[in-house]
């Protein structure tokens, strides 16, 4: 199985969620199941069925997180000698030339991508077009809505 890139911050967030599920949520749902069983007939016990469903969700998410962390190649961008180039984990400020709008993008792994937080996937067209460029470079990116032109203003490794 191949390794999937993950930022150090992303790995920490996944570990925190995994810990929360194992130490808090799992015991809570086990207690809820035990309490619902104490009420008697399980066939018509909605609390029991809801707790079992919740348990299935929690166990599935624990497996998913453990798998992601086991297959992750954790990259700490602060430890990379990138010499001003746009690389995985970099925070890039760009000017979209056609719209005269500035954007800030953080290039992350597929599992961390969240456009609301300006985190774009390494496999996205914008990230692929920016990778390897330096401050002052212009990138022409073929996006689903047409060609977009970005000028790289700053590259930071935080």
N, C-alpha and C positions, 0 to 999 in steps of 0.2 A: 504494500500500500504506500502511496506517495505521501510526502509531508505537505501540509497545507500551511501557508504563511499566516502568522498571527502576531500582532504587535504585543509588546510586553504588557501594555495597559489592557488590551483586550483579553490576554490570558489571565490577568489578575481579576478582571470582572467575571470571567467564567468560573474561576476558582472560588470567588466570593459567593456566586450564585449556587455552585455545587455544595459548598459548605452550609449555606442557608437551608438548602433542600434536605441535606442529610441530617443536620443537627436540630433543625426546628420543624420544618414542614413534615418530614417523614414520621417522627414521633407523634406529632399532633394528629395526623390522619390515622395512625395505628390506634391511638387512644379513642378517636371518634368511632372507628370500626368496633372496638371492644364495647364501647358504650351502646352503640346501636344494636349489637348482638344481645346485650343484656335486656333489651326491650322485648325479646321473644321472636315470634314468627318472622323469618328473614325474607320470605316470599313477598310480603306486602309491606316491607319496611323501607320506606323511601330514604330515610337517613342512612341506612346501611348501604343501599345501592349508590347513593351519592358519594359516600365516603370511599367505597370501593373504586368508583370511577375516578375520584380525585387521587387515590393511591396509584392507580394505573398511570395517570398523567405524570405524577411525581417520579415514579420509577422509570418511566420512559425518558423523561427529561434528564434524570441522573445518568442514565446510560448514554444519552446523546452527548452530554457535557463531558463525561469521562472519555468517550471516543474522540471528541474534538480535541481535547487536551493531549490525549495519547498520540494523535496523528499530527499535532501541531509542530511547526518549526517556528519557535518563538524568536522574533527579531526585535532587538532593542535598537531603535534608530539612533539613540544617543551614542552608541558604541561603534557606529559605522563611519568609516572614513570615506564619505561620499564626495568630498571636494566640491560642494555647491551644486551637485546634480540632484535632480528629482529622483528619489528612490522610494521603495516601499517604506511606509511609515512617516514619510516627510509631510510637513505642512507647507502647502504651496499657495501663495497669493498670486492671483492672475487677474488680468484685465481682459474681459471679453470685448474685443475691439469693435465688432459690429454694433453692440448695444451700449458701449461705453459704461459697462458695469464691472465692478470688482467682485471677485469671489475668492473665498478661502476654501481649499480642499485639503483633507487629510487622507492620504492613500493607505487603505487598510485591506485586510483579507476579506473574502466573500462573507464570512460569518459576522464580521463587525460592521459591515456597510450600513449606514443610516444617513440618508441625505438630509434629514432634519437637523442632524448634528454636523453636517458638512463632511461626513466620512464617506468616501467613494471607494468602491471595490477596485482592487488591482486589475481585475479583468474587465472593467468598464472601458468604453471607448475613450473617455476623457483621460483616465489614468494611463491607459496604454499610450496615448498620444503625448502625455507629459513626461513619462519615464525617460530618463537619460538627458533631458534638457537642463539648461542652467539659466540663471537670472539673465533677463534681456532677450532670451530666445523667444521665437514665435512658433506656436504649434497649430497646425491646421488639423482639425479633428472631424472625421466623418461621423456624425451622430445621426440618430433616427430622424431628427427634424431637419437635416441638411448639414452642410459644412459650417463648423464654428471655428473662429480664429481667436486664440488666446495668446497674450504676451505674458511671460512669466515675470512677475515683479519681485518676489522674494521666495526663497526656499529656506525653511527652518527645520531643525531636527530636535523636536521636543517630546 
